[in-house]
Amino acid sequence: MYINKAKIIVVKIGSSNLVDGKGKLKEKWLKSFVKDIKNFKKKGKYFVIVSSGAIALGQNYLKVKKKKLKIEMSQALASIGQIYLTNIYRKMFDKNKIKIGQILISPDDTEQRRRAINIKRTFENLFKLGAIPIVNENDTTATSEIKYGDNDRLAARVAQIISANVLINFSDVDGLYNSKKNKKIIKEVKNINDEIYSFVDYKKNSYGSGGMSTKLEAARICMSSGCYMAIANGKHINPLAKLINSNVCTWFLPKVSSLDARKKWIVSSIGSNGKIYIDYGAAKALENGKSLLPAGITKVEGNFLKGENILIVDDAGKSVARGLTSFSSNEIKKIKGLKSEEIENILGYSSKSEIIHRDDMVKL
Ligand code: GLU
């Protein structure tokens, strides 16, 4: 069992685990979950809890029934519900003599390299203090364009940044089922291919924002980061102990990878502010491990700054690599298709000639 061997474990709690159909906190469940964490922590494991529930608890607290909330309203409800949520955790963990810390994350905190390193340190220092980080998206300031929106991918990105060994993604299903008629849980997934995507049931539960497709995206991040991920049903009392005893879940196994931590971070980015289109010759060069030069660029899409994590796409529209660009989208527009020697003349200043250096790039 991968959990027994793991040192750093991220547990993602969905709103439906924490809150019942009427929007009330499932206190007995939470007590049993906290007991589980206490027992496993004694074995020298470090835990991070990524918990949803701020919006659902805020709704319940203010008796707001409406399910489809406007973003401004969910921001305000999250602001109220998040205090409530953290307080509940604090009370429960206090009783077990365990300290907690709260970390609210916005996409920039994980998607900008410097900030990602900074949050990694915060996690490590909380571990040193013996505290359990309780994480949620910073829903109070998140707008629809700048938002994870689901804690599945957020939890996976956190797992990747702190080099966790296991992410347990608790929700209200037992795992990924192979088909609708003959419902059988897939035990292990080594590769997320079209067949796996065909098993996605697009129905969502009443509170959570994620679904099976965001869970698969989370799994993809984990798999390229060396982290095992389980989709499991968290509704049982003592959910962790139950999972370890029964192993009823779907495990996503990490890929063998020679990438260092920085490249793992590059490849598992959750989005891209732009795309750089390249011709056949450049695609071949990248395949052979070369850097991206302006000569092979045919088109730029989106607005981005130097240093951003950008997708490189071939002429058929297929993503071939991703990397940290050394030029802004405006600069690339001016020098695309040109020879490296011409860059200085066009831009008016000298610079390097690689648009994305191979050390800053990962093939997909
Ligand atoms: N961050 C949201 C909340 O705490 C939930 C996101 C999700 O359901 O994954 O309410």
Boltz pocket constraint, residues with backbone or C-beta under 6 A from the ligand:
constraints:
  - pocket:
      binder: B
      contacts: [[A, 15], [A, 51], [A, 52], [A, 53], [A, 54], [A, 55], [A, 56], [A, 78], [A, 136], [A, 137], [A, 139], [A, 149], [A, 150], [A, 151], [A, 152], [A, 207], [A, 208], [A, 209], [A, 210]]
      max_distance: 6.0
